[in-house]
């Protein structure tokens, strides 16, 4: 009896073990599926195209409801039938306050330049040095920090000391825009501005293309070197000319074609001199080229749409405020929907150095925008273009010195050809403008 009972106990224990093993085997695929889904999702997060579409979906959750609201208010003729506390807000956002009334900024810039011409040479020279120094310091610091944040690690998270890299470009765009919005808002409050007339929703178009171009600018540094990015931005005159020729049937002067050919030759010399054996951050990749193409396309749309908006009566700071207002709305909405906002804030709390860099990056971006407006208003677009072209050349040298980008002799010659062509364009354009003014003056005298 004892023997039989012992056998039964053994059989029962074996049966229990088999049941437990079977249950474990049943749950094993689910466990592997969960881990597989997590690893797959993490893998997709590293693909820039996937993150780009996630951002677009986040913006769409704000744009689509806004589109239907605007269409509804226009359809019911709310401007004539609407009343109540919300009427001024809806009127300003959907309909605006005034009709188009010409380019205010051109008139203000012309009057300010006339004042500089009448002022003393010493005072004008001091203003020019102030503008040049402000632009150089703001954007050179911005460029150095941009490359530091996107291509280097922070802290030491393991025994090897490899550190942790920040990956969310959209959060940096949000940081830049929220500070620029604050600066523009304070400027509008402290200094008298013209009565605003444009419907507020029209800023959203320039805002969307602006944040996408900024995202591409940050994201491209993961795949290409900073000198390559600067050269690509300097050579965007080529696609602009091509689009003007194909779409608008524009005609260009011989010197414009000549300088465009020089720029393309210089960029080709630089890119072909890059070696795949170098550090990954100095190698141009196909993804980086595509992202830079997106930057050029979005940035071109932003400038053209802003030119159209300036037909309303507004100042440059009001434009800055309107565009950055929608940029903050789009980026913070997308970041919260993706759950990336709090992850980025947590990264800032873990790495105080990154927090300092992100804030300083935003300060340089906001101050740089104000220096742009002031420089163009005081000295015109030609002087501003010369200063910013010099800034691009210095930025390449500074990046190579600080981050060790190796440039061959052929690559250096390519950079020289690009900037020679850019200065040649500036010189030829200024000569043509002076020639046109002289011709107009002689015609007036004849009359």
KOLDO-966415 format. One line per 8 residues: number of its first residue (from 1); their letters; for each residue x, y, z of C-alpha. Coordinates in nm, 3 decimals, always signed. Example, Ala and Ser with C-alpha at 12.3 -4.5 7.8 and 13.67 -1.06 7.14 Angstrom:
REM residues 2
1	as	+1.230 -0.450 +0.780; +1.367 -0.106 +0.714 $
END
This chain:
REM residues 447
1	xxxxxxxx	+0.000 +0.000 +0.000; +0.277 +0.241 +0.089; +0.454 +0.149 -0.234; +0.140 +0.216 -0.443; +0.069 +0.545 -0.267; +0.429 +0.656 -0.328; +0.392 +0.578 -0.697; +0.069 +0.780 -0.713 $
9	xxxxxxxx	+0.233 +1.079 -0.545; +0.519 +1.062 -0.792; +0.279 +1.041 -1.086; +0.079 +1.339 -0.957; +0.394 +1.549 -0.916; +0.507 +1.458 -1.266; +0.163 +1.549 -1.399; +0.178 +1.888 -1.225 $
17	xxxxxxxx	+0.522 +1.952 -1.372; +0.399 +1.864 -1.721; +0.102 +2.098 -1.685; +0.326 +2.380 -1.567; +0.568 +2.314 -1.853; +0.281 +2.317 -2.100; +0.148 +2.645 -1.969; +0.495 +2.794 -1.987 $
25	xxxxxxxx	+0.531 +2.677 -2.347; +0.192 +2.829 -2.430; +0.296 +3.168 -2.287; +0.643 +3.157 -2.438; +0.540 +3.275 -2.789; +0.349 +3.565 -2.633; +0.656 +3.666 -2.435; +0.872 +3.651 -2.747 $
33	xxxxxxxx	+0.603 +3.841 -2.939; +0.598 +4.120 -2.682; +0.974 +4.155 -2.680; +0.978 +4.130 -3.059; +0.720 +4.408 -3.091; +0.916 +4.629 -2.853; +1.243 +4.572 -3.036; +1.068 +4.620 -3.372 $
41	xxxxxxxx	+0.916 +4.949 -3.254; +1.251 +5.065 -3.122; +1.404 +4.976 -3.458; +1.145 +5.180 -3.646; +1.209 +5.476 -3.416; +1.564 +5.487 -3.550; +1.441 +5.528 -3.909; +1.423 +5.897 -3.998 $
49	xxxxxxxx	+1.143 +5.849 -4.252; +0.924 +5.683 -3.987; +0.983 +5.970 -3.743; +0.909 +6.219 -4.021; +0.568 +6.063 -4.091; +0.494 +6.047 -3.718; +0.555 +6.421 -3.700; +0.331 +6.480 -4.002 $
57	xxxxxxxx	+0.051 +6.277 -3.841; +0.089 +6.483 -3.523; +0.059 +6.808 -3.717; -0.241 +6.671 -3.907; -0.435 +6.622 -3.582; -0.420 +7.002 -3.540; -0.440 +7.111 -3.904; -0.744 +6.905 -4.009 $
65	xxxxxxxx	-0.979 +7.021 -3.727; -0.854 +7.377 -3.782; -0.932 +7.354 -4.154; -1.289 +7.242 -4.088; -1.341 +7.518 -3.829; -1.216 +7.787 -4.068; -1.433 +7.650 -4.349; -1.735 +7.647 -4.118 $
73	xxxxxxxx	-1.692 +8.011 -4.006; -1.648 +8.124 -4.366; -1.949 +7.924 -4.486; -2.189 +8.071 -4.228; -2.054 +8.423 -4.295; -1.953 +8.463 -3.931; -1.799 +8.805 -3.998; -2.148 +8.956 -4.039 $
81	xxxxxxxx	-2.360 +8.728 -3.822; -2.124 +8.647 -3.534; -2.139 +8.815 -3.193; -2.016 +8.754 -2.840; -1.689 +8.742 -2.651; -1.521 +8.512 -2.904; -1.601 +8.735 -3.202; -1.275 +8.944 -3.195 $
89	xxxxxxxx	-1.059 +8.630 -3.162; -1.235 +8.443 -3.442; -1.231 +8.752 -3.662; -0.854 +8.797 -3.617; -0.778 +8.427 -3.669; -1.005 +8.360 -3.968; -1.075 +8.689 -4.143; -0.812 +8.941 -4.032 $
97	xxxxxxxx	-0.863 +9.313 -3.976; -0.747 +9.484 -4.293; -0.705 +9.427 -4.664; -0.366 +9.401 -4.823; -0.192 +9.737 -4.820; +0.156 +9.696 -4.963; +0.494 +9.599 -4.824; +0.545 +9.789 -4.501 $
105	xxxxxxxx	+0.888 +9.640 -4.444; +1.023 +9.772 -4.772; +0.916 +10.126 -4.682; +1.050 +10.105 -4.328; +1.375 +9.950 -4.450; +1.412 +10.221 -4.715; +1.354 +10.501 -4.463; +1.597 +10.351 -4.214 $
113	xxxxxxxx	+1.863 +10.314 -4.485; +1.810 +10.675 -4.588; +1.868 +10.775 -4.226; +2.194 +10.581 -4.221; +2.307 +10.751 -4.540; +2.247 +11.090 -4.378; +2.419 +10.996 -4.052; +2.794 +11.025 -3.997 $
121	xxxxxxxx	+3.029 +10.765 -4.144; +3.172 +10.678 -3.802; +2.830 +10.609 -3.657; +2.735 +10.402 -3.959; +3.058 +10.201 -3.930; +2.987 +10.130 -3.563; +2.637 +10.005 -3.652; +2.780 +9.784 -3.925 $
129	xxxxxxxx	+3.037 +9.631 -3.688; +2.762 +9.578 -3.430; +2.537 +9.400 -3.682; +2.819 +9.188 -3.823; +2.943 +9.089 -3.477; +2.590 +9.007 -3.357; +2.516 +8.789 -3.660; +2.853 +8.612 -3.647 $
137	xxxxxxxx	+2.841 +8.540 -3.274; +2.477 +8.428 -3.280; +2.496 +8.194 -3.577; +2.850 +8.064 -3.529; +2.763 +7.965 -3.172; +2.434 +7.821 -3.298; +2.617 +7.610 -3.561; +2.875 +7.476 -3.314 $
145	xxxxxxxx	+2.605 +7.384 -3.061; +2.388 +7.229 -3.329; +2.664 +6.989 -3.429; +2.754 +6.920 -3.065; +2.398 +6.827 -2.969; +2.322 +6.606 -3.270; +2.654 +6.423 -3.318; +2.802 +6.378 -2.968 $
153	xxxxxxxx	+2.697 +6.192 -2.655; +2.619 +6.317 -2.305; +2.721 +6.151 -1.979; +2.847 +5.794 -1.930; +2.564 +5.540 -1.901; +2.772 +5.221 -1.892; +3.112 +5.084 -1.788; +3.259 +5.160 -2.131 $
161	xxxxxxxx	+3.163 +5.527 -2.095; +2.998 +5.552 -2.436; +2.737 +5.800 -2.311; +2.384 +5.874 -2.427; +2.293 +6.056 -2.748; +1.994 +6.288 -2.789; +1.781 +6.184 -3.086; +1.464 +6.394 -3.100 $
169	xxxxxxxx	+1.521 +6.682 -3.343; +1.162 +6.801 -3.303; +1.216 +6.888 -2.938; +1.507 +7.116 -3.033; +1.283 +7.286 -3.288; +1.023 +7.339 -3.014; +1.286 +7.486 -2.779; +1.400 +7.731 -3.046 $
177	xxxxxxxx	+1.047 +7.837 -3.134; +0.917 +7.887 -2.779; +1.201 +8.126 -2.695; +1.166 +8.310 -3.028; +0.792 +8.345 -2.959; +0.867 +8.494 -2.615; +1.121 +8.741 -2.754; +0.891 +8.849 -3.040 $
185	xxxxxxxx	+0.596 +8.885 -2.801; +0.793 +9.106 -2.562; +0.918 +9.315 -2.854; +0.562 +9.369 -2.981; +0.449 +9.474 -2.632; +0.740 +9.709 -2.561; +0.762 +9.875 -2.903; +0.483 +10.018 -3.113 $
193	xxxxxxxx	+0.376 +9.797 -3.402; +0.143 +9.862 -3.697; -0.218 +9.746 -3.673; -0.216 +9.379 -3.765; -0.425 +9.284 -4.068; -0.345 +8.931 -4.187; -0.570 +8.639 -4.086; -0.376 +8.447 -3.822 $
201	xxxxxxxx	-0.433 +8.106 -3.980; -0.222 +8.209 -4.282; +0.089 +8.200 -4.065; +0.038 +7.825 -4.021; +0.154 +7.752 -4.377; +0.490 +7.923 -4.329; +0.509 +7.777 -3.979; +0.461 +7.419 -4.099 $
209	xxxxxxxx	+0.726 +7.448 -4.370; +0.957 +7.628 -4.124; +0.948 +7.357 -3.859; +0.990 +7.086 -4.124; +1.294 +7.263 -4.269; +1.441 +7.306 -3.920; +1.376 +6.939 -3.843; +1.554 +6.839 -4.164 $
217	xxxxxxxx	+1.844 +7.066 -4.072; +1.894 +6.897 -3.734; +1.823 +6.546 -3.862; +2.067 +6.573 -4.154; +2.360 +6.604 -3.912; +2.306 +6.239 -3.814; +2.405 +6.135 -4.166; +2.631 +6.405 -4.311 $
225	xxxxxxxx	+2.900 +6.637 -4.181; +2.833 +6.996 -4.086; +3.060 +7.135 -4.365; +2.858 +6.935 -4.620; +2.534 +7.077 -4.481; +2.666 +7.434 -4.501; +2.777 +7.388 -4.862; +2.441 +7.236 -4.956 $
233	xxxxxxxx	+2.258 +7.533 -4.800; +2.489 +7.774 -4.982; +2.419 +7.603 -5.315; +2.039 +7.609 -5.290; +2.043 +7.883 -5.555; +2.074 +7.605 -5.816; +1.738 +7.430 -5.749; +1.575 +7.773 -5.708 $
241	xxxxxxxx	+1.694 +7.871 -6.057; +1.582 +7.538 -6.202; +1.235 +7.572 -6.051; +1.211 +7.930 -6.174; +1.306 +7.823 -6.526; +1.070 +7.523 -6.539; +0.769 +7.655 -6.346; +0.775 +8.031 -6.400 $
249	xxxxxxxx	+0.967 +8.044 -6.731; +1.207 +8.297 -6.580; +1.509 +8.421 -6.772; +1.846 +8.467 -6.602; +2.158 +8.667 -6.677; +2.474 +8.499 -6.804; +2.655 +8.562 -6.475; +2.379 +8.378 -6.286 $
257	xxxxxxxx	+2.432 +8.066 -6.497; +2.809 +8.102 -6.464; +2.802 +8.128 -6.083; +2.552 +7.839 -6.061; +2.791 +7.619 -6.263; +3.080 +7.726 -6.038; +2.880 +7.637 -5.726; +2.787 +7.294 -5.862 $
265	xxxxxxxx	+3.152 +7.227 -5.955; +3.272 +7.332 -5.609; +3.015 +7.120 -5.427; +3.097 +6.820 -5.649; +3.469 +6.859 -5.576; +3.399 +6.861 -5.202; +3.159 +6.565 -5.205; +3.372 +6.346 -5.431 $
273	xxxxxxxx	+3.677 +6.408 -5.212; +3.496 +6.249 -4.912; +3.620 +5.900 -4.828; +3.408 +5.622 -4.681; +3.699 +5.523 -4.456; +3.664 +5.838 -4.251; +3.467 +5.889 -3.935; +3.094 +5.823 -3.997 $
281	xxxxxxxx	+3.006 +6.184 -3.910; +3.219 +6.310 -4.200; +3.071 +6.084 -4.466; +2.786 +6.193 -4.690; +2.508 +5.933 -4.703; +2.209 +5.896 -4.929; +1.967 +5.966 -4.642; +2.150 +6.288 -4.562 $
289	xxxxxxxx	+2.121 +6.404 -4.923; +1.745 +6.335 -4.926; +1.694 +6.518 -4.595; +1.894 +6.816 -4.721; +1.676 +6.819 -5.034; +1.373 +6.836 -4.806; +1.531 +7.123 -4.614; +1.588 +7.324 -4.934 $
297	xxxxxxxx	+1.233 +7.259 -5.056; +1.063 +7.352 -4.727; +1.287 +7.654 -4.672; +1.214 +7.786 -5.022; +0.841 +7.760 -4.960; +0.875 +7.942 -4.626; +1.046 +8.245 -4.777; +0.802 +8.266 -5.068 $
305	xxxxxxxx	+0.497 +8.239 -4.842; +0.635 +8.502 -4.605; +0.687 +8.736 -4.899; +0.320 +8.688 -4.981; +0.219 +8.758 -4.619; +0.420 +9.081 -4.612; +0.165 +9.223 -4.858; -0.042 +9.276 -4.546 $
313	xxxxxxxx	+0.049 +9.563 -4.317; +0.285 +9.407 -4.062; +0.636 +9.435 -3.923; +0.905 +9.166 -3.932; +0.865 +9.106 -3.557; +0.493 +9.048 -3.602; +0.578 +8.794 -3.871; +0.822 +8.631 -3.630 $
321	xxxxxxxx	+0.556 +8.615 -3.360; +0.284 +8.470 -3.587; +0.502 +8.199 -3.740; +0.653 +8.093 -3.407; +0.310 +8.084 -3.242; +0.190 +7.812 -3.478; +0.529 +7.641 -3.469; +0.499 +7.600 -3.091 $
329	xxxxxxxx	+0.143 +7.471 -3.127; +0.237 +7.212 -3.390; +0.555 +7.086 -3.225; +0.425 +7.061 -2.868; +0.110 +6.883 -2.991; +0.311 +6.630 -3.190; +0.560 +6.576 -2.907; +0.284 +6.511 -2.653 $
337	xxxxxxxx	+0.102 +6.270 -2.884; +0.420 +6.070 -2.942; +0.516 +6.078 -2.575; +0.849 +6.230 -2.674; +0.806 +6.556 -2.484; +0.849 +6.408 -2.138; +1.126 +6.176 -2.261; +1.319 +6.480 -2.382 $
345	xxxxxxxx	+1.256 +6.666 -2.055; +1.382 +6.358 -1.868; +1.695 +6.363 -2.086; +1.746 +6.728 -1.988; +1.716 +6.643 -1.619; +1.966 +6.358 -1.655; +2.219 +6.571 -1.843; +2.249 +6.930 -1.726 $
353	xxxxxxxx	+2.507 +6.997 -1.999; +2.247 +6.917 -2.264; +1.996 +7.146 -2.094; +2.247 +7.431 -2.105; +2.326 +7.362 -2.472; +1.957 +7.346 -2.569; +1.876 +7.676 -2.396; +2.183 +7.850 -2.541 $
361	xxxxxxxx	+2.094 +7.714 -2.885; +1.747 +7.871 -2.855; +1.890 +8.204 -2.732; +2.128 +8.222 -3.029; +1.846 +8.141 -3.272; +1.612 +8.408 -3.131; +1.883 +8.677 -3.111; +1.998 +8.590 -3.461 $
369	xxxxxxxx	+1.649 +8.655 -3.601; +1.642 +8.999 -3.440; +1.987 +9.080 -3.582; +1.865 +8.974 -3.926; +1.572 +9.220 -3.914; +1.789 +9.503 -3.782; +2.070 +9.449 -4.035; +1.839 +9.436 -4.336 $
377	xxxxxxxx	+1.653 +9.744 -4.210; +1.975 +9.945 -4.162; +2.196 +9.834 -4.451; +1.982 +9.634 -4.694; +1.981 +9.274 -4.815; +2.316 +9.291 -5.001; +2.522 +9.372 -4.691; +2.332 +9.112 -4.493 $
385	xxxxxxxx	+2.404 +8.847 -4.759; +2.777 +8.927 -4.751; +2.788 +8.893 -4.371; +2.600 +8.562 -4.374; +2.815 +8.422 -4.657; +3.125 +8.502 -4.453; +2.958 +8.334 -4.157; +2.912 +8.013 -4.359 $
393	xxxxxxxx	+3.281 +8.005 -4.454; +3.392 +8.067 -4.094; +3.145 +7.803 -3.970; +3.308 +7.537 -4.190; +3.655 +7.625 -4.061; +3.534 +7.632 -3.702; +3.361 +7.295 -3.736; +3.672 +7.135 -3.886 $
401	xxxxxxxx	+3.886 +7.276 -3.603; +3.656 +7.177 -3.315; +3.521 +6.842 -3.436; +3.810 +6.714 -3.646; +3.649 +6.697 -3.992; +3.920 +6.596 -4.237; +3.911 +6.793 -4.563; +4.137 +6.704 -4.854 $
409	xxxxxxxx	+4.309 +6.958 -5.077; +4.050 +6.895 -5.348; +3.769 +6.944 -5.095; +3.924 +7.269 -4.973; +3.948 +7.394 -5.332; +3.581 +7.302 -5.380; +3.484 +7.510 -5.076; +3.687 +7.801 -5.213 $
417	xxxxxxxx	+3.514 +7.776 -5.552; +3.167 +7.778 -5.389; +3.230 +8.090 -5.183; +3.406 +8.266 -5.472; +3.093 +8.207 -5.680; +2.868 +8.334 -5.400; +3.065 +8.658 -5.362; +3.066 +8.696 -5.741 $
425	xxxxxxxx	+2.686 +8.674 -5.741; +2.661 +8.940 -5.470; +2.896 +9.172 -5.659; +2.718 +9.126 -5.994; +2.375 +9.178 -5.838; +2.482 +9.499 -5.662; +2.634 +9.632 -5.986; +2.312 +9.559 -6.173 $
433	xxxxxxxx	+2.105 +9.740 -5.909; +2.332 +10.043 -5.919; +2.318 +10.043 -6.299; +1.939 +10.028 -6.291; +1.921 +10.322 -6.048; +2.155 +10.531 -6.261; +1.953 +10.456 -6.573; +1.631 +10.556 -6.398 $
441	xxxxxxx	+1.791 +10.881 -6.275; +1.911 +10.976 -6.624; +1.565 +10.908 -6.766; +1.413 +11.134 -6.501; +1.664 +11.409 -6.581; +1.586 +11.385 -6.951; +1.217 +11.420 -6.880 $
END
